[in-house]
């Protein structure tokens, strides 16, 4: 944590023995029937069931709330709760620590049943104290600290619950308007003689179960770096740090071998700096594939345009920002950024979603010299996510572009970009194009000021 309250960590490149790409993909056929290919949640459950010594999870949305969304959802919150409880009962010596965001308590208005179940099973539950993070929305946070927090606004009230059922007080809404969060989605566990880490864009949240997402599971010394970043959050909460026992000098090679690859753990501003550095190196013959839920960060938008002008091939798949748990959204910020990118000549397409969200956040670069780079994790490319206001975690992977890890992510992008297999994964830019100056200026104000949810 930096002295100004803004977070950021850039771990060194580490060798990795196994690196697995996990994806969740959803589409609808011509009859409207939903189809899904999902691997992330099953991998998380497998890690939990294999653990004997330690599980540390840092999860942003971990609740059964569905908002205004309708339809069939998977009960992921309860399934993960039951897996953790069962593993603790099978192995009483297993230490389990769950770090999460206060959004799951409606910012102090309730203590949910699944939290009680976890605590009764001996799980250490840590609610991230967001007051120590820098102010994403300084105008509101200043008013809160100067006046509103003194009015005793905690507890239940008669306002509608912003995320689920029931009622909450003014305090829930007032705290929500700080627009800051522990947005991480990480998991650390042991498996036999090795440690595993998982960094994801997916939440174990019922109404998020059909979202598009990507996760990376890895072993080796980078797991200790991941634990170091979680110890920073534990320190904010006044909890003792957790030691990951010494790992072998070289990672254990099991499953998909990755001897030519290196990985590094990044958080917050460390993600921003690495992404900008990679984009600034791009030249003619290099290729960029970007799939993003929110794209708004001004230096990154400029860097993408500059890379395109230097001759790099840049293609971007974006969520159209029109659905959020049953509520209709107005397209901010992606449609406004896409207008800017399209005017610059960059190819943009939209994920075709029907209620679910294209929630992945990854960047793949294939260089003409044969090098490859993948950055993926929890961080949207926005000021709030990358400039140290939220807590975020990504993994950067480097190595030969021909490696199967880069090939698999590239194949996923091409499948969705080109609508392969007769499936309409994506739509042309014109379908959701918006070319309104006032709305573009609104996006720029929201991104600059922090008065936004992105």
N, C-alpha and C positions, 0 to 999 in steps of 0.2 A: 504494500500500500504506500503510495507516494505521500510526501508531506502535505500536499494540498487536498488530500482526501480522495484523489482519483487513483483507481486501481490500474495495475498493469504489470505483466510478467512475461518474459520471453526466455524460455528454457533453452539450453544448448542442444544441438543436434545429438540424438542418441541412436545407437543401433537397436534394431528390433528383430525378434525372431519370428513372430507371427503378427500379421496385420490383416484384419478382416474387415471388408466393406459390407455393411449391413444396410439394407434399404427397405422402406415402406412405400409402395406405389399403389394408387387407387385410380380406377377408371370406370366409366359407365358405357355399356354397349348401346346399340341402336334402340333397344327396348326400354332403356333407362335402368337396367339392372346393374347394381354395383358389383365390381370385381376388385379384389385386393391381393397384392403379394406383399407379405409382411414378415420381417425377420428380426426387427430390433427388440421388441418386447420379449420375444422368446429367448433371445440371447441374454437379456437382463435377468430373466428368471433362471436360466441355466447357470449364470455366474453366481447367483444367490444360493442355488442348491448345491453348488460345488464347494462353497466356502466353509472353512473350518475354524479359521483364526480371526478374520476381520472382514467386515463389510462397511464401506463408507459411501454413502449416496448423497448427492447434492441435486435436488430436484425442484424445479420452479413450480409448475402446476402439478399438484399431487392431491386431487380431490375428485369427487364424483359429480360435481356440478355440471349442468348441461346448458345453462342459460335459457335462451328461447329456442334452442335447437330441438328438432323432433326427429323421430326415426329410431332405428336400432343402433345401440352403441355397445361396445365391449366394456365390462366392468373392470377396467384396468386398475383403478385405484384400490379396490378391494382385493383383486388378485395379487397385486404387489404386496399389500399389507399382509395377506395370509401367507405368502411365501416367506416374508421376513420373520413373521411370528413362528411359523412351522420350523424354520431352520434354527431359530433360537431354542426352541423346545427340543429338537433333535440333538443339538450341540450346545449345551448350556455355557460352555467356555467361549463360545463365539461372541466376539464384540461387534455390535451393530450400532453405527452412528448415522442418523439421518439428518441432513441439513436441508432446510427448505425456506421458502419465502413467506412472509406474513400475509400474502394474498390468500393463502389457504385457511386462514382464520378470519377472513373478511376484515383484515387489519385490526384484529383484537376483539371483534364482535362475538366470536364463538370459538369453541375448542371442539373440533370435529371428532366423531366416534372413532375413526380409524387412527387418529392420534392417541386416543385412550387405549385402544387395543395394542398399539406398538409400545407404549409406555408400560402397560401391564406385563408385556413379555420381556421387559428389560432393555428395550431399545432406547438409546440416548437420542433425544429429539432436540434439535437446535433450530430456533427461529432466528433467521438472520436479522441483526439490528440495523435496519436501513439508515438510521440517523447518522451513522458514521460514513456513509457514502456522500460524495459531492452532490450538490443540488443540480439535478437535471432541469428543473423548472424553478429557477431562483426567485422569480417574482412571487410565486405562490409560497415557496418554502420560507421566504423571508417574512411574509405576512403571518404564516403559521407560527413561526418561532416568536415573532414580536407580539402577537396578540391571541390568536385563536386557540393555541394549545393550552391556555390558562382557563378555558371555560368548561372543563370537565365534560368532554364530548364522548367519552368512552362508553362501551356497553351497547345494549340493544336499544332500539328506538322503533319508530313507526315508518321508516322509509323502506322502499322495496329493496330487497337484496340485489346488489348489482351483478351477481354471478349465478345465484341459485335461488332456492326457495326461502321464504320467511322474510323477516324484517331486520333492519339494522339501524344504527344511529347515524348522526351527522359525522361522527368521527371516522367511520369507514370511508365515506366519500371524501372527506377532507384529507385523509392520509393517501388515498388513491391518487389525488391530484398532485402529489409530489412527483409522480411518474418516474419512480426509481424502483429497482428490483434486483434480487438475486436471481438472475435468469439462466443460471447454469443447469446443465443436465449431464451429470457425470456419475460414474460408478467405479469403485475400486474394490477388488476382492482377491482372495488367494484361491489358487487351484493347484493342489498338489504342492510341488516345490517351486512354483512360480507365482508372480503377482500379475493380475490383469487390470487394465484400465479400459473404460469405455467412455467416449465423448460423443454426445449425440445432439441432434436438434429436436428430438421427440420427448414429449411430456407423458408421464403415466397418468393421464387425465382422460376420463371417460369420453367427453365430447371431442377430444382430439384424436380419437383412435383411428380415424380414417385419413388423417393428414398424410401428405407426402413428407418423408423425412429421410435423413441419412445419418449413420453412426459409424464410428471407427473403433474397433476393439483391438487392443495391442498388449504386448508384454514388454519386458525389459526395463532398463533403468529409467525410462521416461515415466513409469508409474510412480516412482518416488518423487519426480518433479510435480506430477499431478497432485500427490498427497501434500506437497509443500504449499500448493496454491489453496488447497482446502484448509490447511492449518491456518492460513491467513484469515479465513472466515471464522474459524473456531476462536481465534484470538480476539476478533471483534466482539464475539459473544461471551468472552470471558472464560472459554473452555480451554483445557490443557491440550497441547499439541499431541498428535498421534504419530508414532514412529512406525515406518514400514521397515521391517527387518531387512538386513542387508541382502541384496540381490546378487546373483552370480555376476562375474565380470562380463560375461557374454550372455545375452538372452537365450532362453531355452527354445529351441526350434521345434515347434509342434504344429501340425496342421499346415496352413499356407505359409511357406517359407518366404522370408523377405530379406535375405542377406544383403541385397544391393540397396536397400532403403534405409533412410534415416528419418526419425520423427522428432518433433519438438512440441512441447506444450506451450501454448500461448494464452494469455488472458487480456481482456479489455484493450488498452492502448497498445499492448504488444501485438495483438492481432492486427490492428490498424497499421502499425508501422511495417509489419511484415508484408501485408497485402500491398501497400503502397510501394514498397521496395521491389516486389516482384513485378508489379505493373510497370514501374518506371524502367525496368530492364528490357521490356518487350520491343522487338524490332520486326521488320518484314520477314515473313515466313513463320513467325510464332503464332500459336493459336490459343484463344481464350474461350472457355466455356463457363458461364456463370449462371447458377440457378439460385434464386434469392426470393425470400418472402417479403422483406422490406429492403429497398435500395434507395438511400436518400443522402448519404454522407458526401458532402460537397467535394473534398479532396479526392475521394475515390471516383466519383462521377467524372471529374476533370481528368483523372489519370486514365480512365477507360477511353475517353475521347482522344486523349493525347496518344495512347497506344495505337488506336485505330488510325490516326493521322500518320503515324510512323510506319504503317504498313502491316501491323498485326491484324489477324483475323479475329474479330470480337463478336461473339454471339451470346445473347442474354435471354434466358427464360425467367419470366417474372410471374408471381401471383398477381392477379388483377385487382386484389384488395376490394372485393365486393361482397364477401361473406365472412361473418365472424359469429359462430355459435347461434345461428338463427337470426342474427341482425344484419341488415343490409348496410354495407359501407359505401363510402363515396369515392373510392379509388385512390385516395391519398396514401402514400406519396408516389406509388409506382407509376401511375399513369402520367403524372407530371414529369417525372424523371425520364420515362420512356419517350415522351415527346421530345425532350432535349436530346436524348441519344439518337432517336430516329432522324432528327434534323441534321445531326452530325454524320449520318450515314451508317450507323451501327445497326446490325440486324437484331430485332427484338421480336419475341413471340410471347404469348400468354399461356400459362397452364390452363387447361380446361378443367374447371372444378365445379362440382355441384353440391355445395354445402360444406365439403371438406376444404382444407387450405393446402396450398403448395408451400409447406412449412420448412423445407430444406434451406440450408444456408451454406453453399459451397462454391468454391472457385477452383477450376482445373486449368492448368497451363501446360501446354506441350510446346517445347521450344524446337526451333529448327536444328539446333545443335544436338538434339537427342535427349535433352533434360526434361524432367517432369516435376510438377509441383501441384499439390492438392492442399487446400485449406478448408476445413469443415468443422462445424461445431454448433454452438448455441447462438453465435453472434450474427444478428442482422447487420447489414452495412448501413448503419445510421449513426448520427452523432451520439445518441443516447447509449447505443451498444458499444461503440468503439472509442469514445473519448473519455472513458473512465467513470461514467455515471452509474450504469448497471454493472453487476458482476457477470462475466461471460467467460467461457472456456472453449477454445478451438485446438485442433491438432493440425500441424503442418507436416506434410509428408514430402520428401524429396528423393529423387533417384532417377533411373533411366525411364524415359517416357514409354518405352516398350514394356515395362513391367506390368504384370497382370492387374495390380491395384489401379493404376492409371487407366489401363485398358477397360476395366470393368466400369469405372465411373464414366469414361468417355462413351462407352456403349450405351449406358443408361441415358446420357444426354442425347445422343443421336436418335435413340428409340423414341424419346419424347419430342424432340425437335422435328423429326421427319414423320411422326405418326406411323411408325412401323407396325407390322403385324396386323394391319387393318384397324388399329385402335386410334381414336382421336384423343391423344394426350394433350395437344397444344393447338392454339388458334393463332391466326395471323394478327399482326400488330393492329391492323385497322379495326378489328372487332371491338376493342376497348380503347381505341385511340381517343385522347382528349387534347384539344388544342385551344384551351381557354387561358388567356393571360392572367386573369384575376385569380383563377384557381392555382395556376403555377406560382404566382406571388404568395398566395396563401401557404402553399407547401414550403416556400423558402422562409417565410416568417416562422412557421411552426418548427421547422428544423433548427433555425437559428435561436429561437427564444426558449425552446423546451416545452411550449404549450402544445404538446402532442402526445399521442399514445405510441408513436413509432420512434 
